[in-house]
Amino acid sequence: MSQNRPAEAPPYLRKANALRPDQPDLLENYAHALDAAGQPNEAIAAYHKLTSKQPDQPAPWAHLGHAYSKAKRYDKAVSAFQKSVSLKSNQPEVLVALGQAQLELHKTTDAIHSFEKAFALKPDDFYSLYNLGSAYFSQKDFAKSASF
């Protein structure tokens, strides 16, 4: 199996996961492999299973949000990202992803709030800066947009 051929990974990881279903790291690797192999619905199902095994961990919820975003199911992505942030609020990357999903749902005010929180946590982050500036620009708040 080559790292350059992600489509080959899911069958092996599915089998490994079936042999050791009590190990969430195997399920997480399987979900990541499905995602990398371009199987979004299968990845979403695996991430869902992972969130049920680790409901108090922020990472599985963030991964689920990213999978939903890739599948353009932004309402579900927002819910998953919000759950991740509720479990661990200082995740600027997740806050940016939440804001991007909110923008796709035309919830610009909510997106700006998410981007502002991300920016406050990591003021030198390109994605926080770019998305916050772009969101202000879309609201025609040119002064704030230009300040980034």
C-alpha positions, 0 to 999 in steps of 0.5 A, a space after each residue: 500500500 502506497 501513501 500516494 494511493 489512499 483508495 487502497 487503505 480503507 479495506 485494510 483499515 476496515 479489517 483492522 478495525 473489525 479485529 479491534 473495535 475497542 480501539 478508537 485510533 483504528 477507527 479514526 485512521 479508517 475514517 481519515 483513509 475514507 476521507 482521503 480516498 474520496 468517500 465522503 459518506 463513508 467517512 461521515 459514517 465512520 466519524 459519527 461512530 468515532 464521536 459516539 465512542 469519544 463524545 467528550 473529545 473535540 477532535 472527532 467532532 472537528 473531523 466530522 465537521 470537515 467531512 460534512 463541509 467536503 460533502 457540502 452539508 454545511 448545516 451539519 458541519 456547523 453543528 459538528 464544529 460547534 460541538 468541538 468548540 464547546 468541548 475545547 474553545 481554544 481551537 482557532 483552526 476549528 473556529 475558522 472552519 466553523 466560520 467558513 461553513 457559516 458563510 456557506 449558509 449565508 450566516 455572515 454575522 455568525 461567521 464574523 463572530 467565529 473568525 473574530 474568536 479565531 483571530 483573538 486566539 491566533 492573531 498571526 494566522 493567515 486563515 483567521 486574517 483572510 477570512 475575517 477581512 473577507 467577511 468584513 468586506 462582504 458586509 461592506 465594512 471596508 474600514 475593518 476589512 482594510 485593517 487586516 
